[in-house]
Amino acid sequence: MTGQKMVAFAASDLDAPFIAVNRIAVRDDYRDRFEELFATRAQAIDELPGFKRMSVLRPAREDEPYLVMSEWESESSFQAWLKSPEFLEGHRRGFADVAAAKAKGEEPPMKSDFLTYEVVSR
């Protein structure tokens, strides 16, 4: 019982209790371009309601995926972003690179999947 109260107290103090992690496997020949996309991003997400911060993590080993962690006030804020014009604009260049590779019959330069988490303690 005490542990549950401590977790509830810790969660109530968090400014971003919902985290989405995008794991992105990037081809070796696309790594520089991938990092450039984030370094020159439109930053439209930064102004969206509920968005707190984003971190892009380069893997220590090249055979591991990059992690893009976005922190949100709520899952509903995150879901609203996925349906927003800002989402499409923020991913436009990467989507174009994937489409170009597919049109040439090549393997896409990156593949991703999402994991989502609720923060219980920091």
N, CA, C and O atoms as a MOPAC input file, in Angstrom:
PM7 MOZYME 1SCF
protein

 N      0.82400 1    -1.19800 1     0.00000 1
 C      0.00000 1     0.00000 1     0.00000 1
 C      0.86400 1     1.25600 1     0.00000 1
 O      0.59100 1     2.19200 1    -0.75100 1
 N      1.88300 1     1.28500 1     0.81800 1
 C      2.76400 1     2.45200 1     0.85900 1
 C      3.42500 1     2.66800 1    -0.48800 1
 O      3.51500 1     3.80500 1    -0.95200 1
 N      3.89000 1     1.60000 1    -1.12800 1
 C      4.51200 1     1.72600 1    -2.44000 1
 C      3.56100 1     2.33700 1    -3.45100 1
 O      3.97900 1     3.14900 1    -4.27600 1
 N      2.28900 1     1.96400 1    -3.40500 1
 C      1.32400 1     2.54200 1    -4.33800 1
 C      1.16400 1     4.03400 1    -4.10000 1
 O      1.07100 1     4.80000 1    -5.06000 1
 N      1.13100 1     4.46200 1    -2.85600 1
 C      1.01800 1     5.88800 1    -2.56500 1
 C      2.24500 1     6.63800 1    -3.05700 1
 O      2.12400 1     7.73500 1    -3.60300 1
 N      3.43300 1     6.05200 1    -2.86800 1
 C      4.64900 1     6.72500 1    -3.31100 1
 C      4.64300 1     6.86600 1    -4.83300 1
 O      5.02100 1     7.91700 1    -5.35100 1
 N      4.22900 1     5.84500 1    -5.54500 1
 C      4.19000 1     5.91800 1    -7.00300 1
 C      3.17100 1     6.96400 1    -7.43900 1
 O      3.45600 1     7.76000 1    -8.33300 1
 N      1.99500 1     6.97800 1    -6.82900 1
 C      0.97800 1     7.96600 1    -7.18500 1
 C      1.48500 1     9.37900 1    -6.91500 1
 O      1.24600 1    10.28300 1    -7.71500 1
 N      2.17200 1     9.57600 1    -5.81500 1
 C      2.72400 1    10.89500 1    -5.49300 1
 C      3.77800 1    11.29200 1    -6.50900 1
 O      3.78900 1    12.42800 1    -6.98200 1
 N      4.67000 1    10.35900 1    -6.85000 1
 C      5.73100 1    10.66800 1    -7.81900 1
 C      5.12500 1    11.00500 1    -9.17300 1
 O      5.56300 1    11.95300 1    -9.82400 1
 N      4.13500 1    10.25200 1    -9.60400 1
 C      3.52900 1    10.49900 1   -10.91100 1
 C      2.81600 1    11.84600 1   -10.94700 1
 O      2.80200 1    12.50700 1   -11.98600 1
 N      2.22500 1    12.26100 1    -9.83200 1
 C      1.50900 1    13.53700 1    -9.83300 1
 C      2.45600 1    14.72000 1    -9.95600 1
 O      2.02800 1    15.80500 1   -10.34900 1
 N      3.72200 1    14.54100 1    -9.63200 1
 C      4.70600 1    15.61700 1    -9.72300 1
 C      5.37800 1    15.70300 1   -11.08900 1
 O      6.17100 1    16.61600 1   -11.31500 1
 N      5.09400 1    14.80800 1   -11.98100 1
 C      5.77500 1    14.77700 1   -13.27000 1
 C      5.16300 1    15.78200 1   -14.23300 1
 O      3.94200 1    15.92000 1   -14.30700 1
 N      6.02100 1    16.48800 1   -14.97400 1
 C      5.50200 1    17.42300 1   -15.97200 1
 C      5.20700 1    16.73200 1   -17.29400 1
 O      4.50600 1    17.29600 1   -18.13500 1
 N      5.71900 1    15.53500 1   -17.49600 1
 C      5.50100 1    14.79300 1   -18.74100 1
 C      5.35600 1    13.31100 1   -18.41500 1
 O      6.30500 1    12.54700 1   -18.58700 1
 N      4.17100 1    12.89300 1   -17.94400 1
 C      4.01200 1    11.50900 1   -17.51200 1
 C      3.82400 1    10.48800 1   -18.62900 1
 O      3.71800 1     9.29300 1   -18.35400 1
 N      3.78100 1    10.93800 1   -19.88900 1
 C      3.60600 1    10.00400 1   -21.00400 1
 C      4.77600 1    10.15700 1   -21.96200 1
 O      5.10300 1    11.26500 1   -22.38800 1
 N      5.40300 1     9.03400 1   -22.29600 1
 C      6.56200 1     9.05200 1   -23.19400 1
 C      6.31900 1     8.09200 1   -24.35000 1
 O      5.92500 1     6.94200 1   -24.15600 1
 N      6.56200 1     8.59000 1   -25.55100 1
 C      6.51600 1     7.75600 1   -26.75100 1
 C      7.94400 1     7.55500 1   -27.22800 1
 O      8.70900 1     8.51100 1   -27.35400 1
 N      8.29300 1     6.30900 1   -27.49000 1
 C      9.63600 1     5.98200 1   -27.96400 1
 C      9.50500 1     5.39700 1   -29.36400 1
 O      8.86000 1     4.36900 1   -29.56900 1
 N     10.12200 1     6.06500 1   -30.30900 1
 C     10.14600 1     5.58900 1   -31.68400 1
 C     11.50900 1     4.93800 1   -31.90000 1
 O     12.53600 1     5.61500 1   -31.88100 1
 N     11.51300 1     3.62900 1   -32.10600 1
 C     12.76400 1     2.90500 1   -32.38800 1
 C     12.93400 1     2.87500 1   -33.89700 1
 O     12.08400 1     2.35700 1   -34.62100 1
 N     14.05300 1     3.44200 1   -34.36400 1
 C     14.24000 1     3.58100 1   -35.80500 1
 C     15.52500 1     2.88700 1   -36.23500 1
 O     16.62500 1     3.31300 1   -35.88300 1
 N     15.37000 1     1.81600 1   -36.99900 1
 C     16.52100 1     1.12900 1   -37.58800 1
 C     16.91300 1     1.90400 1   -38.83900 1
 O     16.08600 1     2.12200 1   -39.72400 1
 N     18.17300 1     2.31800 1   -38.91100 1
 C     18.65100 1     3.17300 1   -39.99400 1
 C     19.77000 1     2.45500 1   -40.74900 1
 O     20.71500 1     1.95200 1   -40.14100 1
 N     19.65400 1     2.41200 1   -42.07500 1
 C     20.74000 1     1.83800 1   -42.88200 1
 C     22.02300 1     2.62600 1   -42.63400 1
 O     21.98500 1     3.83200 1   -42.39200 1
 N     23.15600 1     1.93300 1   -42.69600 1
 C     24.45600 1     2.57900 1   -42.46800 1
 C     24.67400 1     3.77700 1   -43.38000 1
 O     25.17800 1     4.81000 1   -42.94100 1
 N     24.29700 1     3.64300 1   -44.64800 1
 C     24.53800 1     4.72600 1   -45.60400 1
 C     23.56200 1     5.89700 1   -45.45600 1
 O     23.66000 1     6.87900 1   -46.19300 1
 N     22.63300 1     5.80100 1   -44.52200 1
 C     21.63100 1     6.85000 1   -44.31600 1
 C     21.78700 1     7.55900 1   -42.96900 1
 O     21.06500 1     8.51500 1   -42.68800 1
 N     22.72100 1     7.10100 1   -42.13900 1
 C     22.84900 1     7.63800 1   -40.77900 1
 C     23.08400 1     9.14900 1   -40.76000 1
 O     22.43900 1     9.85800 1   -39.98700 1
 N     23.98700 1     9.64900 1   -41.58700 1
 C     24.25800 1    11.09100 1   -41.60500 1
 C     23.00900 1    11.87300 1   -42.00800 1
 O     22.68500 1    12.89100 1   -41.39700 1
 N     22.32000 1    11.40100 1   -43.02400 1
 C     21.09400 1    12.06300 1   -43.48200 1
 C     20.03500 1    12.03100 1   -42.38300 1
 O     19.34600 1    13.02500 1   -42.15100 1
 N     19.90600 1    10.89500 1   -41.71300 1
 C     18.93100 1    10.75800 1   -40.63000 1
 C     19.18900 1    11.79900 1   -39.54300 1
 O     18.26600 1    12.48400 1   -39.10100 1
 N     20.42800 1    11.91400 1   -39.12300 1
 C     20.76000 1    12.88400 1   -38.08000 1
 C     20.54500 1    14.31300 1   -38.57100 1
 O     20.14100 1    15.18300 1   -37.79900 1
 N     20.81100 1    14.55400 1   -39.84300 1
 C     20.57800 1    15.88200 1   -40.42700 1
 C     19.09300 1    16.24400 1   -40.38800 1
 O     18.73900 1    17.39300 1   -40.12400 1
 N     18.22800 1    15.26500 1   -40.65000 1
 C     16.79000 1    15.51900 1   -40.61800 1
 C     16.35800 1    16.04600 1   -39.25100 1
 O     15.53300 1    16.95600 1   -39.16700 1
 N     16.90900 1    15.48300 1   -38.19600 1
 C     16.54900 1    15.95500 1   -36.85900 1
 C     17.24000 1    17.26800 1   -36.51300 1
 O     16.65100 1    18.11900 1   -35.84700 1
 N     18.46500 1    17.43700 1   -36.95200 1
 C     19.19400 1    18.68000 1   -36.66200 1
 C     18.53700 1    19.88000 1   -37.33600 1
 O     18.65200 1    21.00700 1   -36.85300 1
 N     17.85000 1    19.64000 1   -38.44800 1
 C     17.23100 1    20.73100 1   -39.20800 1
 C     15.70500 1    20.61900 1   -39.20600 1
 O     15.04400 1    21.10500 1   -40.12400 1
 N     15.15900 1    19.99400 1   -38.19700 1
 C     13.71300 1    19.75700 1   -38.16100 1
 C     12.93000 1    21.06600 1   -38.07100 1
 O     13.45500 1    22.08800 1   -37.63000 1
 N     11.68500 1    21.01900 1   -38.48900 1
 C     10.82600 1    22.20700 1   -38.54300 1
 C     10.47200 1    22.73700 1   -37.15200 1
 O     10.16500 1    23.92000 1   -37.00800 1
 N     10.50800 1    21.90200 1   -36.15100 1
 C     10.20700 1    22.23400 1   -34.75500 1
 C      8.74300 1    22.59800 1   -34.53200 1
 O      8.41000 1    23.22500 1   -33.52600 1
 N      7.87200 1    22.21600 1   -35.44900 1
 C      6.44500 1    22.50100 1   -35.29500 1
 C      5.86900 1    21.79900 1   -34.07000 1
 O      4.95000 1    22.31500 1   -33.43300 1
 N      6.39900 1    20.63400 1   -33.74200 1
 C      5.91800 1    19.88600 1   -32.58600 1
 C      6.10900 1    20.67000 1   -31.29200 1
 O      5.34200 1    20.50100 1   -30.34500 1
 N      7.12100 1    21.52200 1   -31.24800 1
 C      7.47500 1    22.23500 1   -30.02000 1
 C      6.34700 1    23.12600 1   -29.50300 1
 O      6.29500 1    23.41700 1   -28.30800 1
 N      5.45600 1    23.55800 1   -30.37000 1
 C      4.37700 1    24.47100 1   -29.98900 1
 C      3.04700 1    23.76400 1   -29.73400 1
 O      2.05800 1    24.41200 1   -29.39300 1
 N      3.01500 1    22.44900 1   -29.89500 1
 C      1.74900 1    21.73700 1   -29.74400 1
 C      1.35300 1    21.60600 1   -28.27700 1
 O      2.21300 1    21.43600 1   -27.41300 1
 N      0.05000 1    21.68500 1   -27.99500 1
 C     -0.41400 1    21.51500 1   -26.61700 1
 C     -0.00600 1    20.14800 1   -26.07200 1
 O     -0.19000 1    19.12500 1   -26.73100 1
 N      0.53900 1    20.14600 1   -24.88800 1
 C      0.90700 1    18.90500 1   -24.22000 1
 C      2.30600 1    18.41000 1   -24.49200 1
 O      2.79100 1    17.53200 1   -23.77800 1
 N      2.97500 1    18.94500 1   -25.50500 1
 C      4.34500 1    18.51200 1   -25.80500 1
 C      5.30400 1    19.13700 1   -24.80600 1
 O      5.19500 1    20.32100 1   -24.48800 1
 N      6.24900 1    18.33700 1   -24.30900 1
 C      7.22900 1    18.83900 1   -23.34700 1
 C      8.64000 1    18.88400 1   -23.91900 1
 O      9.30400 1    19.91900 1   -23.86600 1
 N      9.09300 1    17.76300 1   -24.46300 1
 C     10.46800 1    17.72900 1   -24.97700 1
 C     10.65400 1    16.48600 1   -25.83300 1
 O      9.86600 1    15.54200 1   -25.79700 1
 N     11.73700 1    16.53200 1   -26.60500 1
 C     12.10200 1    15.38900 1   -27.43500 1
 C     13.60300 1    15.18900 1   -27.34500 1
 O     14.36700 1    16.15300 1   -27.29400 1
 N     14.02000 1    13.92900 1   -27.32700 1
 C     15.43900 1    13.57400 1   -27.35900 1
 C     15.64900 1    12.55500 1   -28.46300 1
 O     14.86200 1    11.62100 1   -28.61600 1
 N     16.70900 1    12.73900 1   -29.22800 1
 C     17.09000 1    11.77900 1   -30.26100 1
 C     18.38000 1    11.12900 1   -29.78300 1
 O     19.38400 1    11.80700 1   -29.56800 1
 N     18.34600 1     9.81100 1   -29.61900 1
 C     19.48000 1     9.08300 1   -29.06600 1
 C     20.15300 1     8.24300 1   -30.14000 1
 O     19.52800 1     7.38300 1   -30.75900 1
 N     21.42500 1     8.50400 1   -30.34700 1
 C     22.22900 1     7.71500 1   -31.29000 1
 C     22.68400 1     6.45400 1   -30.55300 1
 O     23.15000 1     6.53500 1   -29.41700 1
 N     22.55100 1     5.29600 1   -31.19100 1
 C     22.97300 1     4.06600 1   -30.51500 1
 C     24.49600 1     3.99700 1   -30.37500 1
 O     25.23800 1     4.46700 1   -31.23800 1
 N     24.93500 1     3.40800 1   -29.28300 1
 C     26.37400 1     3.21200 1   -29.07100 1
 C     26.92200 1     2.17600 1   -30.04800 1
 O     28.08600 1     2.23800 1   -30.44400 1
 N     26.07200 1     1.22200 1   -30.43400 1
 C     26.45400 1     0.20400 1   -31.41900 1
 C     25.68800 1     0.45500 1   -32.70500 1
 O     24.48400 1     0.71100 1   -32.66600 1
 N     26.35700 1     0.38700 1   -33.82900 1
 C     25.72300 1     0.70800 1   -35.11300 1
 C     24.61300 1    -0.26000 1   -35.51400 1
 O     23.77700 1     0.08100 1   -36.35000 1
 N     24.58900 1    -1.45900 1   -34.93500 1
 C     23.54100 1    -2.41700 1   -35.28500 1
 C     22.27400 1    -2.23700 1   -34.43800 1
 O     21.31800 1    -3.00000 1   -34.58400 1
 N     22.26500 1    -1.25200 1   -33.57400 1
 C     21.10800 1    -0.96100 1   -32.72500 1
 C     20.30600 1     0.19000 1   -33.33900 1
 O     20.85500 1     0.97900 1   -34.10800 1
 N     19.01700 1     0.29600 1   -33.00800 1
 C     18.21800 1     1.39800 1   -33.56300 1
 C     18.44700 1     2.71600 1   -32.82500 1
 O     18.83300 1     2.73400 1   -31.65600 1
 N     18.20300 1     3.80700 1   -33.52900 1
 C     18.11400 1     5.11600 1   -32.87900 1
 C     16.83800 1     5.11200 1   -32.03500 1
 O     15.89600 1     4.37800 1   -32.33200 1
 N     16.81200 1     5.92100 1   -31.00000 1
 C     15.60200 1     6.11000 1   -30.21200 1
 C     15.22500 1     7.58400 1   -30.26300 1
 O     16.05600 1     8.45900 1   -30.02200 1
 N     13.97500 1     7.84500 1   -30.57700 1
 C     13.44700 1     9.20400 1   -30.51400 1
 C     12.38800 1     9.18900 1   -29.41600 1
 O     11.33800 1     8.56100 1   -29.55400 1
 N     12.68100 1     9.88500 1   -28.33700 1
 C     11.78800 1     9.90800 1   -27.18200 1
 C     11.08100 1    11.25800 1   -27.12800 1
 O     11.72300 1    12.30300 1   -27.02200 1
 N      9.76900 1    11.22400 1   -27.20200 1
 C      9.00100 1    12.46100 1   -27.03700 1
 C      8.20100 1    12.34900 1   -25.74600 1
 O      7.60000 1    11.31500 1   -25.45300 1
 N      8.20800 1    13.43200 1   -24.98800 1
 C      7.54500 1    13.45500 1   -23.68900 1
 C      6.33600 1    14.38300 1   -23.76200 1
 O      6.39800 1    15.47600 1   -24.32600 1
 N      5.23500 1    13.91700 1   -23.17300 1
 C      3.94000 1    14.58200 1   -23.30200 1
 C      3.24200 1    14.67900 1   -21.95100 1
 O      3.52000 1    13.90300 1   -21.03700 1
 N      2.33800 1    15.63900 1   -21.84100 1
 C      1.51800 1    15.76800 1   -20.63300 1
 C      0.52100 1    14.62300 1   -20.51500 1
 O      0.12000 1    14.25700 1   -19.41000 1
 N      0.11800 1    14.05500 1   -21.65900 1
 C     -0.87600 1    12.98500 1   -21.63700 1
 C     -0.80600 1    12.18000 1   -22.92900 1
 O     -0.26200 1    12.63100 1   -23.93700 1
 N     -1.36700 1    10.98400 1   -22.87200 1
 C     -1.44600 1    10.17000 1   -24.08500 1
 C     -2.33900 1    10.84200 1   -25.12500 1
 O     -2.08000 1    10.74400 1   -26.32500 1
 N     -3.38700 1    11.52000 1   -24.66900 1
 C     -4.28100 1    12.18100 1   -25.63000 1
 C     -3.56000 1    13.29900 1   -26.38900 1
 O     -3.84800 1    13.52400 1   -27.56500 1
 N     -2.63200 1    14.00000 1   -25.73800 1
 C     -1.82900 1    15.02100 1   -26.43600 1
 C     -0.97800 1    14.37100 1   -27.52400 1
 O     -0.86800 1    14.89100 1   -28.63400 1
 N     -0.38000 1    13.23600 1   -27.19200 1
 C      0.43600 1    12.50300 1   -28.16600 1
 C     -0.41900 1    12.03000 1   -29.34000 1
 O     -0.02500 1    12.18500 1   -30.49600 1
 N     -1.58700 1    11.45300 1   -29.04800 1
 C     -2.46800 1    10.95800 1   -30.10600 1
 C     -2.94500 1    12.09900 1   -31.01300 1
 O     -3.08100 1    11.91400 1   -32.22300 1
 N     -3.19600 1    13.27000 1   -30.43300 1
 C     -3.60100 1    14.42800 1   -31.23600 1
 C     -2.48000 1    14.83300 1   -32.18800 1
 O     -2.74000 1    15.20600 1   -33.33200 1
 N     -1.24000 1    14.76100 1   -31.72400 1
 C     -0.10000 1    15.09600 1   -32.58800 1
 C     -0.02000 1    14.14000 1   -33.77500 1
 O      0.24100 1    14.56800 1   -34.89900 1
 N     -0.24400 1    12.84200 1   -33.53100 1
 C     -0.17100 1    11.85600 1   -34.62200 1
 C     -1.15600 1    12.16500 1   -35.74400 1
 O     -0.92000 1    11.80100 1   -36.89600 1
 N     -2.25800 1    12.83400 1   -35.41300 1
 C     -3.29200 1    13.15100 1   -36.40100 1
 C     -3.18000 1    14.57900 1   -36.92900 1
 O     -4.03200 1    15.02400 1   -37.69700 1
 N     -2.14900 1    15.28800 1   -36.52800 1
 C     -2.04400 1    16.71600 1   -36.84800 1
 C     -1.27900 1    16.98100 1   -38.14500 1
 O     -0.49800 1    16.14000 1   -38.58900 1
 N     -1.50200 1    18.14500 1   -38.75100 1
 C     -0.70000 1    18.55800 1   -39.90900 1
 C      0.77900 1    18.70800 1   -39.53900 1
 O      1.65600 1    18.51100 1   -40.38000 1
 N      1.05000 1    19.05500 1   -38.28700 1
 C      2.43700 1    19.19800 1   -37.83200 1
 C      3.18300 1    17.86900 1   -37.88100 1
 O      4.38300 1    17.83700 1   -38.15300 1
 N      2.47200 1    16.76800 1   -37.61900 1
 C      3.09400 1    15.44600 1   -37.72000 1
 C      3.53600 1    15.19000 1   -39.15800 1
 O      4.67000 1    14.78100 1   -39.40400 1
 N      2.63700 1    15.43300 1   -40.09500 1
 C      2.97500 1    15.20300 1   -41.50700 1
 C      4.11100 1    16.10900 1   -41.95900 1
 O      5.01900 1    15.66000 1   -42.65800 1
 N      4.07000 1    17.36600 1   -41.57100 1
 C      5.13500 1    18.29100 1   -41.95600 1
 C      6.47200 1    17.87500 1   -41.34200 1
 O      7.50900 1    17.93000 1   -42.00300 1
 N      6.44100 1    17.46100 1   -40.08400 1
 C      7.66900 1    17.06700 1   -39.41000 1
 C      8.31700 1    15.82400 1   -39.99200 1
 O      9.52100 1    15.61500 1   -39.83900 1
 N      7.52400 1    15.00100 1   -40.65800 1
 C      8.03800 1    13.75000 1   -41.21600 1
 C      8.13100 1    13.76400 1   -42.74400 1
 O      8.54100 1    12.77300 1   -43.34900 1
 N      7.75900 1    14.86100 1   -43.35700 1
 C      7.68100 1    14.95000 1   -44.82200 1
 C      8.97000 1    14.51900 1   -45.51400 1
 O      8.92500 1    13.71400 1   -46.44400 1
 N     10.11000 1    15.03500 1   -45.08200 1
 C     11.37800 1    14.72900 1   -45.76600 1
 C     11.76800 1    13.26200 1   -45.58700 1
 O     12.23300 1    12.62400 1   -46.53100 1
 N     11.58400 1    12.73200 1   -44.39400 1
 C     11.89000 1    11.32200 1   -44.16800 1
 C     10.96900 1    10.40700 1   -44.95700 1
 O     11.41500 1     9.41900 1   -45.54000 1
 N      9.66500 1    10.74200 1   -44.97500 1
 C      8.71100 1     9.96000 1   -45.76200 1
 C      9.08900 1     9.98800 1   -47.24200 1
 O      8.96600 1     8.97500 1   -47.93100 1
 N      9.54700 1    11.14200 1   -47.73600 1
 C      9.95500 1    11.26400 1   -49.14100 1
 C     11.15900 1    10.37800 1   -49.43400 1
 O     11.22900 1     9.76400 1   -50.49800 1
 N     12.10500 1    10.30600 1   -48.50500 1
 C     13.27400 1     9.44200 1   -48.69100 1
 C     12.87300 1     7.97000 1   -48.75300 1
 O     13.39900 1     7.21100 1   -49.56800 1
 N     11.94100 1     7.57200 1   -47.88900 1
 C     11.46100 1     6.18500 1   -47.88800 1
 C     10.73400 1     5.88700 1   -49.19800 1
 O     10.95700 1     4.83800 1   -49.80300 1
 N      9.87200 1     6.79400 1   -49.63900 1
 C      9.13100 1     6.59500 1   -50.89500 1
 C     10.07300 1     6.51000 1   -52.09100 1
 O      9.86000 1     5.69800 1   -52.99200 1
 N     11.11500 1     7.34400 1   -52.10600 1
 C     12.08000 1     7.32500 1   -53.22000 1
 C     12.81500 1     5.99400 1   -53.27700 1
 O     13.03100 1     5.45400 1   -54.36200 1
 N     13.19900 1     5.46300 1   -52.13000 1
 C     13.89100 1     4.17000 1   -52.09900 1
 C     12.96500 1     3.06400 1   -52.60500 1
 O     13.37700 1     2.21600 1   -53.39700 1
 N     11.72400 1     3.07700 1   -52.14700 1
 C     10.76300 1     2.05900 1   -52.59300 1
 C     10.52300 1     2.15200 1   -54.09700 1
 O     10.41400 1     1.12700 1   -54.76900 1
 N     10.43900 1     3.36800 1   -54.63200 1
 C     10.22300 1     3.55900 1   -56.07300 1
 C     11.37200 1     2.98600 1   -56.89200 1
 O     11.17300 1     2.55100 1   -58.02600 1
 N     12.57000 1     2.98600 1   -56.32100 1
 C     13.74800 1     2.42500 1   -56.99800 1
 C     13.89800 1     0.93200 1   -56.74300 1
 O     14.81800 1     0.30200 1   -57.26500 1
 N     12.99700 1     0.36300 1   -55.94200 1
 C     13.09600 1    -1.04800 1   -55.59900 1
 C     14.14600 1    -1.33300 1   -54.54200 1
 O     14.58200 1    -2.47400 1   -54.39300 1
 N     14.55400 1    -0.31400 1   -53.80800 1
 C     15.57600 1    -0.46200 1   -52.76700 1
 C     14.92600 1    -0.66300 1   -51.40000 1
 O     13.74900 1    -0.36300 1   -51.19600 1
 N     15.71400 1    -1.16900 1   -50.49100 1
 C     15.28900 1    -1.26800 1   -49.09700 1
 C     15.10400 1     0.14800 1   -48.54700 1
 O     15.92500 1     1.02100 1   -48.82800 1
 N     14.04500 1     0.39700 1   -47.76900 1
 C     13.87800 1     1.72800 1   -47.18700 1
 C     15.08900 1     2.09700 1   -46.32400 1
 O     15.68400 1     1.22400 1   -45.69200 1
 N     15.45600 1     3.37600 1   -46.29400 1
 C     16.62000 1     3.78200 1   -45.51800 1
 C     16.40600 1     3.69800 1   -44.01300 1
 O     17.36200 1     3.71600 1   -43.23900 1
 N     15.12900 1     3.60500 1   -43.60100 1
 C     14.82500 1     3.47800 1   -42.17400 1
 C     13.48500 1     2.79200 1   -41.99700 1
 O     12.60400 1     2.86800 1   -42.85300 1
 N     13.35500 1     2.12300 1   -40.87100 1
 C     12.11700 1     1.45100 1   -40.48200 1
 C     11.92000 1     1.73500 1   -39.00300 1
 O     12.88400 1     1.79800 1   -38.23900 1
 N     10.66000 1     1.90600 1   -38.60100 1
 C     10.45200 1     2.25600 1   -37.20100 1
 C      9.25400 1     1.54900 1   -36.60000 1
 O      8.38000 1     1.04400 1   -37.30400 1
 N      9.24000 1     1.53000 1   -35.27800 1
 C      8.07500 1     1.10500 1   -34.51700 1
 C      8.00400 1     1.94700 1   -33.24400 1
 O      9.00500 1     2.49700 1   -32.78400 1
 N      6.80100 1     2.02900 1   -32.69100 1
 C      6.55300 1     2.84800 1   -31.50900 1
 C      6.33800 1     1.99300 1   -30.28000 1
 O      5.74800 1     0.91500 1   -30.34600 1
 N      6.81600 1     2.48200 1   -29.17800 1
 C      6.49700 1     1.95800 1   -27.86000 1
 C      6.02600 1     3.15000 1   -27.04300 1
 O      6.53200 1     4.25700 1   -27.22000 1
 N      5.06800 1     2.94100 1   -26.15400 1
 C      4.61300 1     4.03800 1   -25.30700 1
 C      4.67600 1     3.62000 1   -23.84500 1
 O      4.52000 1     2.44900 1   -23.50100 1
 N      4.91000 1     4.61500 1   -23.00000 1
 C      5.10400 1     4.36600 1   -21.57500 1
 C      4.45200 1     5.45000 1   -20.74400 1
 O      4.32300 1     6.59500 1   -21.17700 1
 N      4.04200 1     5.07200 1   -19.53900 1
 C      3.64900 1     6.03400 1   -18.52500 1
 C      4.76700 1     6.07900 1   -17.49700 1
 O      5.21800 1     5.03800 1   -17.02000 1
 N      5.21100 1     7.26700 1   -17.15700 1
 C      6.28500 1     7.42500 1   -16.18300 1
 C      5.69500 1     7.28400 1   -14.78600 1
 O      4.68800 1     7.91800 1   -14.46900 1
 N      6.31000 1     6.46700 1   -13.96000 1
 C      5.84800 1     6.31000 1   -12.58100 1
 C      6.80800 1     6.93700 1   -11.57900 1
 O      6.43700 1     7.17400 1   -10.42900 1
 N      8.04300 1     7.20800 1   -12.00700 1
 C      9.01300 1     7.82000 1   -11.09700 1
 C     10.16100 1     8.39000 1   -11.89900 1
 O     10.46800 1     7.90000 1   -12.98600 1
 N     10.80000 1     9.42200 1   -11.37100 1
 C     12.01900 1     9.99000 1   -11.95800 1
 C     13.06300 1    10.07300 1   -10.87700 1
 O     14.18100 1    10.52100 1   -11.13100 1

